[in-house]
Amino acid sequence: MSKIAFLGAGRMASAMVDGLLSKGTAPSALICLSGSGKTADTLSARTGIIATTDLAALLRDADALVLSCKPQQLAGLDPRLAELTAGKLVLSVLAGKKLARLSQVFPKARNLVRSMPNTPGQIGAGITGWNALHPLSPADQSLVDEILGAMGKTVAVEESQLDAVTAVSGSGPAYVFEFAAALREAGVSAGLSREAAYRLAVETILGAAKLMAQSTASAEDLRNQVTSPNGTTYAGLMRMEARDFRGLIHETVAAAKARSEELSRD
């Protein structure tokens, strides 16, 4: 079994560790280190994985390094990492850090993978877009699938598409949360209690997403199945169309993509 090291032990690392353990990875096969040591100790105490404060010990037996610190910490990482990661697979979950930049920090890694997970990965329901610097060997492909698959589903994309992935699925949960909050507030305005409106909003979004995931019909076809001619749903959809709901979503994704591109200029 491959040993996986985590540099950074925050929420994303915790999500990966939880997913890996739930799929049968032994705690002894996982090791972590954090800047202050506190989050690593907390993760170790909760899950039973190994925590260390020694960078050499972190990587001594590791086959792969998951770079899960904060993006702004990349520039200040210990220069010894260049040698300590020689021959190892390095997988980054750092937003906005391109493979070319990662190559400068980990010049001797056997391969580099840049990925963009999302927060539902914390409960194993996420989706992660990723790209590798070089074609992955079968063994490394299995390792990437194991690590990223611990948080949910994965999709391979070109690196040039990762800013769009960030805008759609990376930031997407926030758009859904905002829609849920708006639907809740609209329900309150319509006469529901805040508690009832929130429950109705959440369960409606959850149920609709499950239906969409399990159906072969398009989102538009599913929408049409709910919509009777000149009925209540039709009335609501006409208001959304009048306010150019789709145009707003296009602008939202475009703004997030543009910001991701700005942050990627390192």
C-alpha atoms as an extended CHARMM CRD file, in Angstrom:
* protein
*
       266  EXT
         1         1  MET       CA              0.0000000000        0.0000000000        0.0000000000  PROA      1               0.0000000000
         2         2  SER       CA              1.3320000000        3.4300000000       -0.9660000000  PROA      2               0.0000000000
         3         3  LYS       CA              2.1660000000        5.8360000000        1.8270000000  PROA      3               0.0000000000
         4         4  ILE       CA              0.6550000000        9.2820000000        1.3480000000  PROA      4               0.0000000000
         5         5  ALA       CA              2.0260000000       12.4230000000        3.0140000000  PROA      5               0.0000000000
         6         6  PHE       CA              0.0300000000       15.6010000000        3.5660000000  PROA      6               0.0000000000
         7         7  LEU       CA              1.7580000000       18.9580000000        3.8060000000  PROA      7               0.0000000000
         8         8  GLY       CA             -1.0070000000       20.9200000000        5.4770000000  PROA      8               0.0000000000
         9         9  ALA       CA             -3.7110000000       19.4370000000        7.6720000000  PROA      9               0.0000000000
        10        10  GLY       CA             -6.6950000000       21.7520000000        7.2440000000  PROA      10              0.0000000000
        11        11  ARG       CA            -10.2000000000       21.0490000000        5.9860000000  PROA      11              0.0000000000
        12        12  MET       CA             -9.2830000000       19.7130000000        2.5610000000  PROA      12              0.0000000000
        13        13  ALA       CA             -6.5970000000       17.4050000000        3.9290000000  PROA      13              0.0000000000
        14        14  SER       CA             -9.0420000000       16.2460000000        6.6030000000  PROA      14              0.0000000000
        15        15  ALA       CA            -11.6440000000       15.4930000000        3.9200000000  PROA      15              0.0000000000
        16        16  MET       CA             -9.1340000000       13.4270000000        1.9550000000  PROA      16              0.0000000000
        17        17  VAL       CA             -7.9770000000       11.5630000000        5.0340000000  PROA      17              0.0000000000
        18        18  ASP       CA            -11.5420000000       10.7880000000        6.1010000000  PROA      18              0.0000000000
        19        19  GLY       CA            -12.3730000000        9.5450000000        2.6140000000  PROA      19              0.0000000000
        20        20  LEU       CA             -9.2550000000        7.4090000000        2.3600000000  PROA      20              0.0000000000
        21        21  LEU       CA             -9.8560000000        5.8350000000        5.7600000000  PROA      21              0.0000000000
        22        22  SER       CA            -13.4980000000        5.1220000000        4.9150000000  PROA      22              0.0000000000
        23        23  LYS       CA            -12.3280000000        3.2380000000        1.8230000000  PROA      23              0.0000000000
        24        24  GLY       CA             -9.9550000000        1.0190000000        3.7700000000  PROA      24              0.0000000000
        25        25  THR       CA             -6.6380000000        2.8500000000        3.8060000000  PROA      25              0.0000000000
        26        26  ALA       CA             -4.7510000000        2.0500000000        7.0030000000  PROA      26              0.0000000000
        27        27  PRO       CA             -4.0600000000        5.0490000000        9.2810000000  PROA      27              0.0000000000
        28        28  SER       CA             -0.4000000000        4.0230000000        9.3270000000  PROA      28              0.0000000000
        29        29  ALA       CA             -0.2270000000        4.6850000000        5.5600000000  PROA      29              0.0000000000
        30        30  LEU       CA             -1.0360000000        8.3800000000        6.0500000000  PROA      30              0.0000000000
        31        31  ILE       CA              1.2000000000       11.0310000000        7.5990000000  PROA      31              0.0000000000
        32        32  CYS       CA              0.7470000000       14.7770000000        7.9680000000  PROA      32              0.0000000000
        33        33  LEU       CA              2.6200000000       17.9320000000        8.8920000000  PROA      33              0.0000000000
        34        34  SER       CA              1.2390000000       21.4320000000        9.4010000000  PROA      34              0.0000000000
        35        35  GLY       CA              2.9040000000       24.7840000000        9.8240000000  PROA      35              0.0000000000
        36        36  SER       CA              2.0180000000       25.2740000000       13.4730000000  PROA      36              0.0000000000
        37        37  GLY       CA              1.6870000000       21.5670000000       14.1900000000  PROA      37              0.0000000000
        38        38  LYS       CA             -1.6920000000       22.1170000000       15.8400000000  PROA      38              0.0000000000
        39        39  THR       CA             -3.9150000000       21.0640000000       12.9350000000  PROA      39              0.0000000000
        40        40  ALA       CA             -1.7180000000       18.0340000000       12.2600000000  PROA      40              0.0000000000
        41        41  ASP       CA             -1.9510000000       16.9720000000       15.9000000000  PROA      41              0.0000000000
        42        42  THR       CA             -5.7110000000       17.4720000000       15.8500000000  PROA      42              0.0000000000
        43        43  LEU       CA             -6.1040000000       15.4260000000       12.6690000000  PROA      43              0.0000000000
        44        44  SER       CA             -3.8710000000       12.6960000000       14.0440000000  PROA      44              0.0000000000
        45        45  ALA       CA             -5.7520000000       12.5260000000       17.3420000000  PROA      45              0.0000000000
        46        46  ARG       CA             -9.1070000000       12.2980000000       15.5440000000  PROA      46              0.0000000000
        47        47  THR       CA             -8.1690000000        9.7800000000       12.8670000000  PROA      47              0.0000000000
        48        48  GLY       CA             -5.1580000000        7.8460000000       14.1140000000  PROA      48              0.0000000000
        49        49  ILE       CA             -2.8990000000        8.8470000000       11.2170000000  PROA      49              0.0000000000
        50        50  ILE       CA              0.7100000000        9.8180000000       11.8940000000  PROA      50              0.0000000000
        51        51  ALA       CA              1.6320000000       13.4200000000       12.6490000000  PROA      51              0.0000000000
        52        52  THR       CA              5.1730000000       14.7350000000       12.4710000000  PROA      52              0.0000000000
        53        53  THR       CA              6.9940000000       18.0390000000       12.7850000000  PROA      53              0.0000000000
        54        54  ASP       CA              9.9950000000       16.8110000000       10.7620000000  PROA      54              0.0000000000
        55        55  LEU       CA              9.8570000000       17.4340000000        7.0020000000  PROA      55              0.0000000000
        56        56  ALA       CA             12.3390000000       14.6570000000        6.2540000000  PROA      56              0.0000000000
        57        57  ALA       CA             10.2970000000       12.1930000000        8.2950000000  PROA      57              0.0000000000
        58        58  LEU       CA              7.1430000000       13.2810000000        6.4770000000  PROA      58              0.0000000000
        59        59  LEU       CA              8.5730000000       12.3160000000        3.1130000000  PROA      59              0.0000000000
        60        60  ARG       CA             11.0310000000        9.5390000000        3.9420000000  PROA      60              0.0000000000
        61        61  ASP       CA              8.7110000000        6.6350000000        3.1040000000  PROA      61              0.0000000000
        62        62  ALA       CA              6.0240000000        8.5260000000        1.1820000000  PROA      62              0.0000000000
        63        63  ASP       CA              5.1950000000        7.6290000000       -2.3940000000  PROA      63              0.0000000000
        64        64  ALA       CA              3.0680000000       10.7540000000       -2.8650000000  PROA      64              0.0000000000
        65        65  LEU       CA              2.8660000000       14.2140000000       -1.3420000000  PROA      65              0.0000000000
        66        66  VAL       CA             -0.4660000000       16.0170000000       -1.1780000000  PROA      66              0.0000000000
        67        67  LEU       CA              0.2120000000       19.7430000000       -1.1010000000  PROA      67              0.0000000000
        68        68  SER       CA             -2.6940000000       20.9820000000        1.0180000000  PROA      68              0.0000000000
        69        69  CYS       CA             -1.3290000000       24.0840000000        2.7060000000  PROA      69              0.0000000000
        70        70  LYS       CA             -2.6080000000       27.5790000000        1.8840000000  PROA      70              0.0000000000
        71        71  PRO       CA             -1.7870000000       28.8510000000       -1.6340000000  PROA      71              0.0000000000
        72        72  GLN       CA             -0.0040000000       31.9100000000       -0.2790000000  PROA      72              0.0000000000
        73        73  GLN       CA              2.3550000000       29.6270000000        1.6700000000  PROA      73              0.0000000000
        74        74  LEU       CA              3.8280000000       28.0620000000       -1.4880000000  PROA      74              0.0000000000
        75        75  ALA       CA              6.5030000000       30.7280000000       -1.9420000000  PROA      75              0.0000000000
        76        76  GLY       CA              7.7530000000       30.2590000000        1.6100000000  PROA      76              0.0000000000
        77        77  LEU       CA              7.9850000000       26.4640000000        1.6830000000  PROA      77              0.0000000000
        78        78  ASP       CA             11.1910000000       24.8510000000        2.8950000000  PROA      78              0.0000000000
        79        79  PRO       CA             13.6560000000       24.6790000000       -0.0480000000  PROA      79              0.0000000000
        80        80  ARG       CA             14.6150000000       21.1520000000        1.0610000000  PROA      80              0.0000000000
        81        81  LEU       CA             11.3820000000       19.9940000000       -0.5430000000  PROA      81              0.0000000000
        82        82  ALA       CA             13.0970000000       20.0990000000       -3.9450000000  PROA      82              0.0000000000
        83        83  GLU       CA             15.3070000000       17.1750000000       -2.9420000000  PROA      83              0.0000000000
        84        84  LEU       CA             12.9550000000       15.4730000000       -0.4970000000  PROA      84              0.0000000000
        85        85  THR       CA             10.2840000000       15.0480000000       -3.1920000000  PROA      85              0.0000000000
        86        86  ALA       CA             12.6900000000       13.6500000000       -5.7980000000  PROA      86              0.0000000000
        87        87  GLY       CA             11.0530000000       10.6700000000       -7.4900000000  PROA      87              0.0000000000
        88        88  LYS       CA              7.7230000000       11.2160000000       -5.7470000000  PROA      88              0.0000000000
        89        89  LEU       CA              4.2760000000       12.1280000000       -7.0470000000  PROA      89              0.0000000000
        90        90  VAL       CA              3.2000000000       15.5990000000       -5.9150000000  PROA      90              0.0000000000
        91        91  LEU       CA             -0.5150000000       16.3940000000       -5.9920000000  PROA      91              0.0000000000
        92        92  SER       CA             -1.5560000000       19.9790000000       -5.3280000000  PROA      92              0.0000000000
        93        93  VAL       CA             -4.9500000000       21.2520000000       -4.2090000000  PROA      93              0.0000000000
        94        94  LEU       CA             -3.7060000000       24.8500000000       -4.0950000000  PROA      94              0.0000000000
        95        95  ALA       CA             -6.0550000000       27.2000000000       -5.9040000000  PROA      95              0.0000000000
        96        96  GLY       CA             -4.4250000000       29.2400000000       -8.6690000000  PROA      96              0.0000000000
        97        97  LYS       CA             -1.0050000000       27.5730000000       -8.5900000000  PROA      97              0.0000000000
        98        98  LYS       CA             -0.0730000000       26.3840000000      -12.0580000000  PROA      98              0.0000000000
        99        99  LEU       CA              1.9770000000       23.3180000000      -12.9100000000  PROA      99              0.0000000000
       100       100  ALA       CA              4.8160000000       25.5200000000      -14.1920000000  PROA      100             0.0000000000
       101       101  ARG       CA              5.0260000000       27.2100000000      -10.7810000000  PROA      101             0.0000000000
       102       102  LEU       CA              4.8120000000       23.8990000000       -8.9410000000  PROA      102             0.0000000000
       103       103  SER       CA              7.6470000000       22.5890000000      -11.1230000000  PROA      103             0.0000000000
       104       104  GLN       CA              9.8950000000       25.3120000000       -9.7510000000  PROA      104             0.0000000000
       105       105  VAL       CA              9.2640000000       24.1740000000       -6.1790000000  PROA      105             0.0000000000
       106       106  PHE       CA              9.3200000000       20.4310000000       -6.9080000000  PROA      106             0.0000000000
       107       107  PRO       CA             11.7490000000       20.1160000000       -9.8530000000  PROA      107             0.0000000000
       108       108  LYS       CA             12.6360000000       16.4720000000       -9.2290000000  PROA      108             0.0000000000
       109       109  ALA       CA              9.1580000000       15.0750000000       -8.5950000000  PROA      109             0.0000000000
       110       110  ARG       CA              8.3520000000       12.1680000000      -10.9140000000  PROA      110             0.0000000000
       111       111  ASN       CA              5.1060000000       13.9130000000      -11.8280000000  PROA      111             0.0000000000
       112       112  LEU       CA              2.9370000000       16.8190000000      -10.7330000000  PROA      112             0.0000000000
       113       113  VAL       CA             -0.8440000000       16.9780000000      -10.5470000000  PROA      113             0.0000000000
       114       114  ARG       CA             -2.8090000000       20.1940000000      -10.1490000000  PROA      114             0.0000000000
       115       115  SER       CA             -6.3620000000       19.7890000000       -8.8920000000  PROA      115             0.0000000000
       116       116  MET       CA             -9.4090000000       21.8650000000       -7.9790000000  PROA      116             0.0000000000
       117       117  PRO       CA            -11.6820000000       20.1370000000       -5.4480000000  PROA      117             0.0000000000
       118       118  ASN       CA            -14.7820000000       21.6660000000       -3.8690000000  PROA      118             0.0000000000
       119       119  THR       CA            -16.2030000000       21.8170000000       -0.3650000000  PROA      119             0.0000000000
       120       120  PRO       CA            -18.7570000000       18.9780000000       -0.7010000000  PROA      120             0.0000000000
       121       121  GLY       CA            -15.6440000000       16.8170000000       -0.7590000000  PROA      121             0.0000000000
       122       122  GLN       CA            -15.7340000000       17.2340000000        3.0220000000  PROA      122             0.0000000000
       123       123  ILE       CA            -18.5610000000       14.6790000000        3.0560000000  PROA      123             0.0000000000
       124       124  GLY       CA            -17.3760000000       12.6170000000        0.0810000000  PROA      124             0.0000000000
       125       125  ALA       CA            -19.8400000000       14.3140000000       -2.2790000000  PROA      125             0.0000000000
       126       126  GLY       CA            -17.4460000000       16.5910000000       -4.1290000000  PROA      126             0.0000000000
       127       127  ILE       CA            -16.0900000000       16.7120000000       -7.6390000000  PROA      127             0.0000000000
       128       128  THR       CA            -12.4960000000       17.5150000000       -8.5010000000  PROA      128             0.0000000000
       129       129  GLY       CA            -11.0590000000       18.6810000000      -11.8070000000  PROA      129             0.0000000000
       130       130  TRP       CA             -7.3950000000       17.8200000000      -12.3220000000  PROA      130             0.0000000000
       131       131  ASN       CA             -4.5130000000       17.8400000000      -14.7820000000  PROA      131             0.0000000000
       132       132  ALA       CA             -1.0530000000       16.2560000000      -14.7530000000  PROA      132             0.0000000000
       133       133  LEU       CA              2.1990000000       17.7480000000      -15.9980000000  PROA      133             0.0000000000
       134       134  HSD       CA              3.0730000000       14.5160000000      -17.8260000000  PROA      134             0.0000000000
       135       135  PRO       CA              0.9350000000       11.5090000000      -18.7830000000  PROA      135             0.0000000000
       136       136  LEU       CA              0.3940000000        9.4250000000      -15.6650000000  PROA      136             0.0000000000
       137       137  SER       CA              1.7230000000        5.9050000000      -15.3800000000  PROA      137             0.0000000000
       138       138  PRO       CA             -0.9490000000        3.2900000000      -14.5760000000  PROA      138             0.0000000000
       139       139  ALA       CA              0.2870000000        3.1490000000      -10.9820000000  PROA      139             0.0000000000
       140       140  ASP       CA              0.1630000000        6.9320000000      -10.5750000000  PROA      140             0.0000000000
       141       141  GLN       CA             -3.2520000000        7.0950000000      -12.2220000000  PROA      141             0.0000000000
       142       142  SER       CA             -4.5060000000        4.6260000000       -9.6100000000  PROA      142             0.0000000000
       143       143  LEU       CA             -2.9010000000        6.7220000000       -6.8690000000  PROA      143             0.0000000000
       144       144  VAL       CA             -4.5000000000        9.9420000000       -8.1420000000  PROA      144             0.0000000000
       145       145  ASP       CA             -7.8640000000        8.1920000000       -8.3950000000  PROA      145             0.0000000000
       146       146  GLU       CA             -7.4280000000        6.9150000000       -4.8400000000  PROA      146             0.0000000000
       147       147  ILE       CA             -6.5420000000       10.3090000000       -3.3720000000  PROA      147             0.0000000000
       148       148  LEU       CA             -8.9620000000       12.5380000000       -5.2600000000  PROA      148             0.0000000000
       149       149  GLY       CA            -11.6660000000        9.8680000000       -5.3510000000  PROA      149             0.0000000000
       150       150  ALA       CA            -11.6810000000        9.9460000000       -1.5610000000  PROA      150             0.0000000000
       151       151  MET       CA            -13.5940000000       13.2350000000       -1.8370000000  PROA      151             0.0000000000
       152       152  GLY       CA            -16.0870000000       12.1500000000       -4.4970000000  PROA      152             0.0000000000
       153       153  LYS       CA            -15.9750000000       12.1440000000       -8.2910000000  PROA      153             0.0000000000
       154       154  THR       CA            -13.1750000000       13.3530000000      -10.5430000000  PROA      154             0.0000000000
       155       155  VAL       CA            -12.8380000000       14.7510000000      -14.0630000000  PROA      155             0.0000000000
       156       156  ALA       CA             -9.6110000000       15.1490000000      -16.0540000000  PROA      156             0.0000000000
       157       157  VAL       CA             -9.3440000000       18.4490000000      -17.9380000000  PROA      157             0.0000000000
       158       158  GLU       CA             -6.6980000000       20.5010000000      -19.7120000000  PROA      158             0.0000000000
       159       159  GLU       CA             -4.8140000000       22.8110000000      -17.3820000000  PROA      159             0.0000000000
       160       160  SER       CA             -6.1070000000       25.7750000000      -19.3870000000  PROA      160             0.0000000000
       161       161  GLN       CA             -9.6240000000       24.7410000000      -18.3280000000  PROA      161             0.0000000000
       162       162  LEU       CA             -8.9310000000       24.6870000000      -14.5850000000  PROA      162             0.0000000000
       163       163  ASP       CA             -9.8770000000       28.3470000000      -14.1500000000  PROA      163             0.0000000000
       164       164  ALA       CA            -13.2720000000       27.4760000000      -15.6210000000  PROA      164             0.0000000000
       165       165  VAL       CA            -13.4730000000       24.4380000000      -13.3290000000  PROA      165             0.0000000000
       166       166  THR       CA            -12.7580000000       26.7660000000      -10.4160000000  PROA      166             0.0000000000
       167       167  ALA       CA            -15.5590000000       29.0930000000      -11.5150000000  PROA      167             0.0000000000
       168       168  VAL       CA            -18.1180000000       26.3270000000      -12.0420000000  PROA      168             0.0000000000
       169       169  SER       CA            -17.5220000000       23.5740000000       -9.4880000000  PROA      169             0.0000000000
       170       170  GLY       CA            -14.9450000000       25.1500000000       -7.1620000000  PROA      170             0.0000000000
       171       171  SER       CA            -17.0580000000       28.2240000000       -6.4820000000  PROA      171             0.0000000000
       172       172  GLY       CA            -20.3270000000       26.5580000000       -7.4880000000  PROA      172             0.0000000000
       173       173  PRO       CA            -21.3360000000       25.3520000000       -4.0150000000  PROA      173             0.0000000000
       174       174  ALA       CA            -21.4050000000       28.9870000000       -2.8540000000  PROA      174             0.0000000000
       175       175  TYR       CA            -23.8070000000       29.8400000000       -5.6790000000  PROA      175             0.0000000000
       176       176  VAL       CA            -26.0760000000       26.9820000000       -4.5990000000  PROA      176             0.0000000000
       177       177  PHE       CA            -25.8930000000       28.0820000000       -0.9540000000  PROA      177             0.0000000000
       178       178  GLU       CA            -26.8060000000       31.6150000000       -1.9910000000  PROA      178             0.0000000000
       179       179  PHE       CA            -29.7450000000       30.2870000000       -4.0370000000  PROA      179             0.0000000000
       180       180  ALA       CA            -30.8840000000       28.2490000000       -1.0220000000  PROA      180             0.0000000000
       181       181  ALA       CA            -30.7210000000       31.3430000000        1.1800000000  PROA      181             0.0000000000
       182       182  ALA       CA            -32.6550000000       33.3700000000       -1.3960000000  PROA      182             0.0000000000
       183       183  LEU       CA            -35.3020000000       30.6410000000       -1.6960000000  PROA      183             0.0000000000
       184       184  ARG       CA            -35.5630000000       30.5270000000        2.0980000000  PROA      184             0.0000000000
       185       185  GLU       CA            -36.0480000000       34.2940000000        2.3370000000  PROA      185             0.0000000000
       186       186  ALA       CA            -38.6150000000       34.2000000000       -0.4640000000  PROA      186             0.0000000000
       187       187  GLY       CA            -40.4800000000       31.5060000000        1.4300000000  PROA      187             0.0000000000
       188       188  VAL       CA            -40.5160000000       33.6420000000        4.5520000000  PROA      188             0.0000000000
       189       189  SER       CA            -41.8750000000       36.5710000000        2.5290000000  PROA      189             0.0000000000
       190       190  ALA       CA            -44.5450000000       34.2380000000        1.1560000000  PROA      190             0.0000000000
       191       191  GLY       CA            -45.7360000000       33.4640000000        4.6920000000  PROA      191             0.0000000000
       192       192  LEU       CA            -43.7040000000       30.4480000000        5.8300000000  PROA      192             0.0000000000
       193       193  SER       CA            -41.7900000000       30.2330000000        9.0890000000  PROA      193             0.0000000000
       194       194  ARG       CA            -38.0320000000       30.6170000000        8.6600000000  PROA      194             0.0000000000
       195       195  GLU       CA            -37.4740000000       27.0320000000        9.8130000000  PROA      195             0.0000000000
       196       196  ALA       CA            -40.0460000000       25.5790000000        7.4120000000  PROA      196             0.0000000000
       197       197  ALA       CA            -38.7960000000       27.7240000000        4.5170000000  PROA      197             0.0000000000
       198       198  TYR       CA            -35.2090000000       26.6240000000        5.0900000000  PROA      198             0.0000000000
       199       199  ARG       CA            -36.1260000000       22.9500000000        5.2990000000  PROA      199             0.0000000000
       200       200  LEU       CA            -38.2280000000       23.1720000000        2.1490000000  PROA      200             0.0000000000
       201       201  ALA       CA            -35.4290000000       24.9790000000        0.2810000000  PROA      201             0.0000000000
       202       202  VAL       CA            -32.7030000000       22.5390000000        1.2910000000  PROA      202             0.0000000000
       203       203  GLU       CA            -34.7140000000       19.3960000000        0.6420000000  PROA      203             0.0000000000
       204       204  THR       CA            -35.9450000000       20.7410000000       -2.6930000000  PROA      204             0.0000000000
       205       205  ILE       CA            -32.3910000000       21.4390000000       -3.8650000000  PROA      205             0.0000000000
       206       206  LEU       CA            -31.1570000000       18.0890000000       -2.5530000000  PROA      206             0.0000000000
       207       207  GLY       CA            -33.9940000000       16.1440000000       -4.1470000000  PROA      207             0.0000000000
       208       208  ALA       CA            -33.7440000000       17.9840000000       -7.4600000000  PROA      208             0.0000000000
       209       209  ALA       CA            -29.9880000000       17.3510000000       -7.6020000000  PROA      209             0.0000000000
       210       210  LYS       CA            -30.4490000000       13.6450000000       -6.8820000000  PROA      210             0.0000000000
       211       211  LEU       CA            -33.1620000000       13.3800000000       -9.5270000000  PROA      211             0.0000000000
       212       212  MET       CA            -30.9850000000       15.1520000000      -12.0740000000  PROA      212             0.0000000000
       213       213  ALA       CA            -27.9890000000       12.9250000000      -11.2720000000  PROA      213             0.0000000000
       214       214  GLN       CA            -30.0280000000        9.7410000000      -11.6660000000  PROA      214             0.0000000000
       215       215  SER       CA            -31.9540000000       10.7880000000      -14.7720000000  PROA      215             0.0000000000
       216       216  THR       CA            -30.8950000000       10.5590000000      -18.3960000000  PROA      216             0.0000000000
       217       217  ALA       CA            -33.0440000000       13.6250000000      -19.1630000000  PROA      217             0.0000000000
       218       218  SER       CA            -31.4390000000       17.0490000000      -19.5370000000  PROA      218             0.0000000000
       219       219  ALA       CA            -31.8890000000       19.7490000000      -16.9370000000  PROA      219             0.0000000000
       220       220  GLU       CA            -34.2170000000       21.5460000000      -19.3600000000  PROA      220             0.0000000000
       221       221  ASP       CA            -36.3300000000       18.4240000000      -19.8830000000  PROA      221             0.0000000000
       222       222  LEU       CA            -36.6440000000       17.9030000000      -16.1370000000  PROA      222             0.0000000000
       223       223  ARG       CA            -37.6260000000       21.5580000000      -15.7570000000  PROA      223             0.0000000000
       224       224  ASN       CA            -40.2920000000       21.1480000000      -18.4010000000  PROA      224             0.0000000000
       225       225  GLN       CA            -41.6980000000       18.0940000000      -16.6180000000  PROA      225             0.0000000000
       226       226  VAL       CA            -42.4680000000       20.3150000000      -13.6260000000  PROA      226             0.0000000000
       227       227  THR       CA            -43.9190000000       23.1190000000      -15.7360000000  PROA      227             0.0000000000
       228       228  SER       CA            -47.6010000000       23.0960000000      -16.6910000000  PROA      228             0.0000000000
       229       229  PRO       CA            -48.7560000000       25.5740000000      -19.3540000000  PROA      229             0.0000000000
       230       230  ASN       CA            -49.6300000000       28.8350000000      -17.6490000000  PROA      230             0.0000000000
       231       231  GLY       CA            -49.2730000000       27.1770000000      -14.2360000000  PROA      231             0.0000000000
       232       232  THR       CA            -47.5120000000       28.2470000000      -11.0470000000  PROA      232             0.0000000000
       233       233  THR       CA            -44.0600000000       27.0150000000      -12.0840000000  PROA      233             0.0000000000
       234       234  TYR       CA            -44.4560000000       28.6870000000      -15.4640000000  PROA      234             0.0000000000
       235       235  ALA       CA            -45.2750000000       31.9750000000      -13.7450000000  PROA      235             0.0000000000
       236       236  GLY       CA            -42.1310000000       31.7490000000      -11.6270000000  PROA      236             0.0000000000
       237       237  LEU       CA            -39.9090000000       30.7630000000      -14.5510000000  PROA      237             0.0000000000
       238       238  MET       CA            -41.2240000000       33.6530000000      -16.6320000000  PROA      238             0.0000000000
       239       239  ARG       CA            -40.0990000000       36.0530000000      -13.9120000000  PROA      239             0.0000000000
       240       240  MET       CA            -36.6560000000       34.4230000000      -13.8690000000  PROA      240             0.0000000000
       241       241  GLU       CA            -36.4690000000       34.7640000000      -17.6600000000  PROA      241             0.0000000000
       242       242  ALA       CA            -37.5830000000       38.3800000000      -17.5180000000  PROA      242             0.0000000000
       243       243  ARG       CA            -34.7400000000       39.1390000000      -15.0970000000  PROA      243             0.0000000000
       244       244  ASP       CA            -32.2850000000       37.1730000000      -17.3220000000  PROA      244             0.0000000000
       245       245  PHE       CA            -31.4540000000       34.5500000000      -14.7080000000  PROA      245             0.0000000000
       246       246  ARG       CA            -29.2340000000       32.6310000000      -17.1170000000  PROA      246             0.0000000000
       247       247  GLY       CA            -27.4210000000       35.8070000000      -18.0860000000  PROA      247             0.0000000000
       248       248  LEU       CA            -26.7140000000       36.4840000000      -14.4190000000  PROA      248             0.0000000000
       249       249  ILE       CA            -25.2540000000       32.9940000000      -13.9700000000  PROA      249             0.0000000000
       250       250  HSD       CA            -23.0920000000       33.4950000000      -17.0720000000  PROA      250             0.0000000000
       251       251  GLU       CA            -21.7830000000       36.7520000000      -15.5850000000  PROA      251             0.0000000000
       252       252  THR       CA            -21.2070000000       35.0880000000      -12.2190000000  PROA      252             0.0000000000
       253       253  VAL       CA            -19.1060000000       32.2770000000      -13.6970000000  PROA      253             0.0000000000
       254       254  ALA       CA            -17.2360000000       34.6800000000      -15.9820000000  PROA      254             0.0000000000
       255       255  ALA       CA            -16.3360000000       36.9140000000      -13.0230000000  PROA      255             0.0000000000
       256       256  ALA       CA            -15.1090000000       33.9630000000      -10.9700000000  PROA      256             0.0000000000
       257       257  LYS       CA            -13.0780000000       32.6430000000      -13.9220000000  PROA      257             0.0000000000
       258       258  ALA       CA            -11.4950000000       36.0470000000      -14.4960000000  PROA      258             0.0000000000
       259       259  ARG       CA            -10.5190000000       36.2850000000      -10.8440000000  PROA      259             0.0000000000
       260       260  SER       CA             -9.0750000000       32.7760000000      -10.9160000000  PROA      260             0.0000000000
       261       261  GLU       CA             -6.9800000000       33.7630000000      -13.9240000000  PROA      261             0.0000000000
       262       262  GLU       CA             -5.7130000000       36.8210000000      -12.0470000000  PROA      262             0.0000000000
       263       263  LEU       CA             -4.7280000000       34.7050000000       -9.0530000000  PROA      263             0.0000000000
       264       264  SER       CA             -2.9640000000       32.2240000000      -11.3350000000  PROA      264             0.0000000000
       265       265  ARG       CA             -0.5350000000       34.8830000000      -12.5570000000  PROA      265             0.0000000000
       266       266  ASP       CA              2.2360000000       33.9560000000      -10.2150000000  PROA      266             0.0000000000
